[in-house]
Structure formats: structure tokens, C-alpha cells
């Protein structure tokens, strides 16, 4: 019988202490995870805090910009200026006041010319001094713009544009710098009480002897072609109303193509003016296919002038208004009304005075055909329609003092950036 020798069973390795080792490893892993989570949480808190204080500084800086723009608007010299020459003269004065002891403005293209190493290094005089706001402070500097021929550091303005650089300092030494270029808008002069640009005109003068058009030192009716001038004179002669259209130095119906500002003589320029005015309008209503009857609350008063834009047809009257009224369809004037300012009928270029009624327009009326019946821009000016065949006593009196931008439309933003 064969005997098989058996050996005692032994373990492949000594397992004593493994539980302790595994436990220590798990503790180490948990400690690592906990430390990582704590560091991540701390980092997130710091990021959140920095974001919050940075946002506060940014909004403080933005508030500074609005304060500075409001200060420009409220400047009696600048708000009261009616010509481009007056505006650039007063802006040059403000820039000179802002320049430091060296008589030269700091170059606002680089923020380090104003603020470096935790402090202000410019000798420029702040246009808005350090002002507490929202848990921090802002201050704003005024410099020239860089659009040729202007130079940022020059105290001489030529284009009615200036640069505002606002420094917002928030909690925890946070800092934000924002900058914008603003322009003081000025309506180019109009050469008549009624201005009708284009190669031809559809003109029907008023048949009431009680109504009149007074151009003063300008034309009663200003045209931009000999054909248009002849058509207006022929119409007024036929209805025996030529003497109702008066001015200081006759003739009062004139072809002013050689002297009228280019803003009023092309589709592109007129529509550019429209596009500039729309964003700052107090009231924008209507669509090309609708008719809007304007209310007294919409069209402003002499103490609260408004920019009103009607996209489509509009009816004005019997209410009083003041400011700038822009209509892209047909404008119908009806009943008793008075208006102080500029009435612009562009787009379809169609003004109609119907029925009787009294009233006076002090300022000017501008009618230009810039769009076709589908509201597409024309390649060149079409034929404007001016029809005041209605009766009554309705006068149009040229008044350059009424042809100004309302206060809320002054100093529009042309560019913005964060430094």
C-alpha cells in the first residue's frame, strides 16, 4: 500500500496587518479628497467674491459714465448751442479746463496714463470728481477723441466728439475702467420754412388766403432743382397765392441746391440721420402698413420737447406738440394744432393738410421721398408730395431756434469699451 506524504498547509503570504494598512490608505484618500474639496470650495468662494466685487466696480464705473454724460447734457453752454461752431468752441473750453498743469490732456488710449501702481498718476483735472456710489467711488476724465482731425491729447475739438474715461473703485480694491466716445448732435441748418429736396416735386399750395408761409431770412420754400422751383411757382401763381409765401429778401421760392447742407440732399444721408435719431427717440410707434393718430402726451410740449418717430402713416391734430416729429409714411395734418420744432416726412415723403382749422408751425417742415412703396430704400431721391390744399388759417413760420435737438437727444454714444 502506497503512503502519500502530506505537508502542512501554509499561507502564500503573511496577511497579518493588512486591515491596518488598508484602513490607513482609506483615511489618506479621504483626507486628500477632503482637502481638495476644501481648496476647491475656497477657490470658488474667492472667484465668486472677486466676480462680485469686480461687477460692483464695473457698474460703479458705468454709473460714472452716465453721470458725466448727464453733466455734458446739462451744461448750459453746450445744451444751448444751436450751431456746430458754437459746440466745438465750448467743448474746446471744457477740454482746456480738464488739461493739467502741462496744458496737455493725458492719452486716454492707455489707462496707465491715468492710473498705475494703485493710484492716479495723471495731472488732468477730473471732469467728474471722486464721487461715492454703490459702496465705492467713481471719477471721470474728459479728453478729446481720436477721429481725424482730432487728437486725443489736444484741447481743440473740431468734430463735437469727446472721450469719457470712468474709473470705478469697488470693495476689496476692485477696479474697473470703462470708456465711451460721445457726440453732441446738431441738426444741420435748413434753408427754408418748407424744404423739398429732389429732382421734381408734387406741390399743392394752400387755397386759403388766411394761411401763409414766412421764411424770414431764409426761403419760404426751398428746393434743390430748377424744375421743382418752377413747379412750385407755377402752382402758387395758378391759385393766386404766391404772395402768401414771404421772406425778408425775395425771391422766396428758391433752388438752394448750391448751399443746402449735404445731410438733406441724399437718400443715404437722410436715412443716416433717421437711424441716428431713432435710438434716442422718446416715442417710436407704428409699422409701414398702419396709421397712428398721435396724442398730446406723445408729441411733447415746449417745456418737454420730444423726438417722436412714426414708422408708417400718422395723423397730427388737433393737438399741440414740440420737438422733432419723423414720419416714414403719409403725415396728415388736421384740425387746430400748433407745433414748435422740425417735422420730417421721409420714406414715402408725403405730407397732406386736410380740412379747415387754425394753428401754426414754428420751425420748419422737411419732406423727402427716400423709400419706395414697399419701404425699400431708393437709389436716389424721388418726388416728395406736399399738399396743403385744405382751408383754414394755418401758418408755417421758419424759426431756427426751434430746430434744435431736445435735451435728451444730446451727446449720443458713438463707441464704448472696457479697458
Secondary structure, DSSP 4 states (H G I P E B T S, - for coil): -----------SS--TTHHHHHHHHHHHHHHHHHHHHHHHHHHHHHHHHHHHHHHHHHHHHHHHHHHHHHHHHH-HHHHT--SHHHHHHHHHHHHHHHS-TTSS---TTSGGGTEETTEE---SPPSEEEEEETTEEEEEEEEE--STT--TT-S--SSSEEEEEEEEE-GGG-EEEEEEEEE---PPPPSEEEEE-SS-EEEE----TT--EE-TTSEEEEESSHHHHHHHHHHHHHTT-GGGEE-SSS--EEE-TTTS-GGGSSHHHHHHHHHHHHTT-SEEE--TT-EEE--HHHH-BTTB-EEEEESSEEEE-S-EEEEEEEESSEEEEESSEEEEEEEEE-TT-EEEEES--EEEEEEEEEE---B-TTSPBPSS---EEEE----SEEEEEE-GGGSS--GGGSSEEEEEEE-
